[in-house]
Amino acid sequence: ALLCSQKYLQHYRLHDLSIYNRGNKRADITEKNVLIDPRAEIDPTAKIGPNCIIGEGVRIGPGVRISNSIILDGVSIDASACVLNSIIGWNSIIGSWSRVEGTLEKSPEGTERISILGVGVTVYPEVMIRNCSVLPYNKIHENVINDTIL
């Protein structure tokens, strides 16, 4: 999904810039290939991109870093959190100083290892998630690496 998203963003940058102009009112905090819904709330100190899609009603706090990720509607990302190579499901909460990342290395099956959080997942402050799939409505209290949380 991330590679497909990246390809679409590149295509629109080359062929239809109107899609960027609709929602991205914050060019000062973004790098190339970023789509931001106009109803998202983003702190001016956040850094977003490249290759990111930010959905409706997303709240991004101060000092947040997001790269190569899809953030779905209603997500809240608290201060100084970092989201890299990940898909964050609807209405999830990422606590302050948390890190959710995929490494984009190939798994034995030949797929990229990314992190995916289902709908309504809560990641508590100062927790790291790397290369994990988290099913809906889980609360993550401790670091998790290369795992599936049921």
C-alpha positions, 0 to 999 in steps of 0.5 A: 500500500505504501509503494502504491501510495508513493507512485500515485503521489508522484503521478499527481505531482507530475500531472495534476497539481490541483490535488495538492493545492486543495488540501496542502495549505501548510507547504512550510512543514511538508516535503514533496508528495504530501496530501493533507486534508484541509480539516487536519490540524497540524502544529507548525513545528511538525515535519511531514513527508515525503510520501504522506497522506493525512486524512480528515480530522487528524491532529498532529502535535508539536515536533511530530515527524511523519514520513512515507506513511498513510494516516487515516481519518481521526488519528491523534499523534501527540508531541514529538512522536515519530511515524515512519513507513507505516499505516495508522488506522482510523481514530488511533492515538499515538502517544508523545515520544512514541515511535511507530515504524517499518524498516522497508526491508524485505521479509522472507516472503518478499514483502516489505516490513511496515507497521500497520495499526488497525482502527482505534489502536492506542500506543502509549507514550514512549513506546516503540513499535517496529515492523508490527501489525496491530489488530483493532482496538488494542492498547500498546503499553510496551515496545514491540518488534516484528510481531502481530498483536491480536 
